[in-house]
Amino acid sequence: MELLKLGTKGQVTIPRAILRSVGLTGDTPLLVETTPEGAILLRPAAVYPIEIYSDERVEEFERENAVPDALQARVRASLARGD
């Protein structure tokens, strides 16, 4: 356990050895929350890039994910027979 000092602006510096021990680098985004007991928890935040899809890209997804007509017909026939 290490003793840290809270700065006047509410900032703390986490020692590099602790960051390494949990696999964090200096540029890792963190989530902060408190517990009912008064503890402060820091957890790595997952950051994912966002892609805004154009209408053309959505149509491409729909084409790639479409069920072929022949397969649809086989499923309908199977359901009609009660298979």
ChimeraX commands (.cxc) that place a marker at each C-alpha (Angstrom):
marker #1 position 0.00,0.00,0.00 radius 0.5
marker #1 position 1.27,3.45,-0.83 radius 0.5
marker #1 position 0.37,6.82,0.61 radius 0.5
marker #1 position -0.68,9.45,-1.93 radius 0.5
marker #1 position -1.35,13.11,-1.42 radius 0.5
marker #1 position -4.38,14.82,-2.88 radius 0.5
marker #1 position -3.29,18.00,-4.64 radius 0.5
marker #1 position -4.99,21.35,-4.23 radius 0.5
marker #1 position -6.81,20.84,-7.55 radius 0.5
marker #1 position -8.13,17.42,-6.48 radius 0.5
marker #1 position -5.53,15.49,-8.46 radius 0.5
marker #1 position -3.51,12.43,-7.46 radius 0.5
marker #1 position -0.58,10.81,-9.17 radius 0.5
marker #1 position -0.68,7.02,-9.24 radius 0.5
marker #1 position 2.84,5.59,-8.93 radius 0.5
marker #1 position 4.14,3.95,-12.11 radius 0.5
marker #1 position 4.77,0.65,-10.28 radius 0.5
marker #1 position 1.07,0.40,-9.40 radius 0.5
marker #1 position 0.02,1.25,-12.96 radius 0.5
marker #1 position 2.35,-1.43,-14.32 radius 0.5
marker #1 position 1.10,-4.02,-11.83 radius 0.5
marker #1 position -2.43,-3.67,-13.21 radius 0.5
marker #1 position -1.38,-3.25,-16.86 radius 0.5
marker #1 position -2.25,0.43,-17.32 radius 0.5
marker #1 position -0.35,3.06,-19.24 radius 0.5
marker #1 position -0.36,6.78,-18.67 radius 0.5
marker #1 position -2.89,7.46,-21.41 radius 0.5
marker #1 position -5.55,4.94,-20.36 radius 0.5
marker #1 position -9.03,6.47,-19.92 radius 0.5
marker #1 position -10.48,5.59,-16.52 radius 0.5
marker #1 position -13.96,5.45,-15.04 radius 0.5
marker #1 position -14.26,6.71,-11.48 radius 0.5
marker #1 position -17.00,5.86,-9.01 radius 0.5
marker #1 position -17.54,5.82,-5.28 radius 0.5
marker #1 position -18.85,3.07,-3.06 radius 0.5
marker #1 position -21.32,3.40,-0.16 radius 0.5
marker #1 position -18.35,2.79,2.15 radius 0.5
marker #1 position -16.60,5.90,0.83 radius 0.5
marker #1 position -14.00,4.18,-1.35 radius 0.5
marker #1 position -13.01,5.62,-4.71 radius 0.5
marker #1 position -12.77,3.04,-7.52 radius 0.5
marker #1 position -10.88,3.53,-10.77 radius 0.5
marker #1 position -11.49,1.15,-13.66 radius 0.5
marker #1 position -10.17,1.20,-17.23 radius 0.5
marker #1 position -12.78,2.49,-19.65 radius 0.5
marker #1 position -13.35,0.77,-22.96 radius 0.5
marker #1 position -13.34,3.32,-25.75 radius 0.5
marker #1 position -14.57,2.25,-29.15 radius 0.5
marker #1 position -14.45,4.29,-32.32 radius 0.5
marker #1 position -17.84,5.17,-33.74 radius 0.5
marker #1 position -18.60,4.86,-37.43 radius 0.5
marker #1 position -21.57,6.67,-38.88 radius 0.5
marker #1 position -22.93,4.47,-41.66 radius 0.5
marker #1 position -24.06,5.97,-44.93 radius 0.5
marker #1 position -27.22,4.66,-46.60 radius 0.5
marker #1 position -25.01,2.85,-49.11 radius 0.5
marker #1 position -23.06,1.12,-46.31 radius 0.5
marker #1 position -26.31,0.05,-44.61 radius 0.5
marker #1 position -27.54,-1.41,-47.90 radius 0.5
marker #1 position -24.24,-3.28,-48.24 radius 0.5
marker #1 position -24.73,-4.81,-44.75 radius 0.5
marker #1 position -28.28,-5.80,-45.65 radius 0.5
marker #1 position -27.13,-7.47,-48.89 radius 0.5
marker #1 position -24.37,-9.37,-47.09 radius 0.5
marker #1 position -26.73,-10.55,-44.34 radius 0.5
marker #1 position -29.67,-11.42,-46.58 radius 0.5
marker #1 position -30.93,-14.99,-46.51 radius 0.5
marker #1 position -30.84,-16.45,-50.03 radius 0.5
marker #1 position -34.24,-16.94,-51.65 radius 0.5
marker #1 position -33.62,-20.67,-52.08 radius 0.5
marker #1 position -32.97,-21.11,-48.38 radius 0.5
marker #1 position -36.04,-19.07,-47.45 radius 0.5
marker #1 position -38.15,-21.28,-49.72 radius 0.5
marker #1 position -36.75,-24.45,-48.09 radius 0.5
marker #1 position -37.49,-23.11,-44.61 radius 0.5
marker #1 position -41.04,-22.15,-45.58 radius 0.5
marker #1 position -41.62,-25.58,-47.11 radius 0.5
marker #1 position -40.22,-27.28,-44.02 radius 0.5
marker #1 position -42.46,-25.23,-41.74 radius 0.5
marker #1 position -45.49,-25.97,-43.91 radius 0.5
marker #1 position -44.77,-29.72,-43.64 radius 0.5
marker #1 position -44.33,-29.41,-39.86 radius 0.5
marker #1 position -40.73,-30.65,-39.85 radius 0.5
marker link #1:1,2 radius 0.2
marker link #1:2,3 radius 0.2
marker link #1:3,4 radius 0.2
marker link #1:4,5 radius 0.2
marker link #1:5,6 radius 0.2
marker link #1:6,7 radius 0.2
marker link #1:7,8 radius 0.2
marker link #1:8,9 radius 0.2
marker link #1:9,10 radius 0.2
marker link #1:10,11 radius 0.2
marker link #1:11,12 radius 0.2
marker link #1:12,13 radius 0.2
marker link #1:13,14 radius 0.2
marker link #1:14,15 radius 0.2
marker link #1:15,16 radius 0.2
marker link #1:16,17 radius 0.2
marker link #1:17,18 radius 0.2
marker link #1:18,19 radius 0.2
marker link #1:19,20 radius 0.2
marker link #1:20,21 radius 0.2
marker link #1:21,22 radius 0.2
marker link #1:22,23 radius 0.2
marker link #1:23,24 radius 0.2
marker link #1:24,25 radius 0.2
marker link #1:25,26 radius 0.2
marker link #1:26,27 radius 0.2
marker link #1:27,28 radius 0.2
marker link #1:28,29 radius 0.2
marker link #1:29,30 radius 0.2
marker link #1:30,31 radius 0.2
marker link #1:31,32 radius 0.2
marker link #1:32,33 radius 0.2
marker link #1:33,34 radius 0.2
marker link #1:34,35 radius 0.2
marker link #1:35,36 radius 0.2
marker link #1:36,37 radius 0.2
marker link #1:37,38 radius 0.2
marker link #1:38,39 radius 0.2
marker link #1:39,40 radius 0.2
marker link #1:40,41 radius 0.2
marker link #1:41,42 radius 0.2
marker link #1:42,43 radius 0.2
marker link #1:43,44 radius 0.2
marker link #1:44,45 radius 0.2
marker link #1:45,46 radius 0.2
marker link #1:46,47 radius 0.2
marker link #1:47,48 radius 0.2
marker link #1:48,49 radius 0.2
marker link #1:49,50 radius 0.2
marker link #1:50,51 radius 0.2
marker link #1:51,52 radius 0.2
marker link #1:52,53 radius 0.2
marker link #1:53,54 radius 0.2
marker link #1:54,55 radius 0.2
marker link #1:55,56 radius 0.2
marker link #1:56,57 radius 0.2
marker link #1:57,58 radius 0.2
marker link #1:58,59 radius 0.2
marker link #1:59,60 radius 0.2
marker link #1:60,61 radius 0.2
marker link #1:61,62 radius 0.2
marker link #1:62,63 radius 0.2
marker link #1:63,64 radius 0.2
marker link #1:64,65 radius 0.2
marker link #1:65,66 radius 0.2
marker link #1:66,67 radius 0.2
marker link #1:67,68 radius 0.2
marker link #1:68,69 radius 0.2
marker link #1:69,70 radius 0.2
marker link #1:70,71 radius 0.2
marker link #1:71,72 radius 0.2
marker link #1:72,73 radius 0.2
marker link #1:73,74 radius 0.2
marker link #1:74,75 radius 0.2
marker link #1:75,76 radius 0.2
marker link #1:76,77 radius 0.2
marker link #1:77,78 radius 0.2
marker link #1:78,79 radius 0.2
marker link #1:79,80 radius 0.2
marker link #1:80,81 radius 0.2
marker link #1:81,82 radius 0.2
marker link #1:82,83 radius 0.2
view
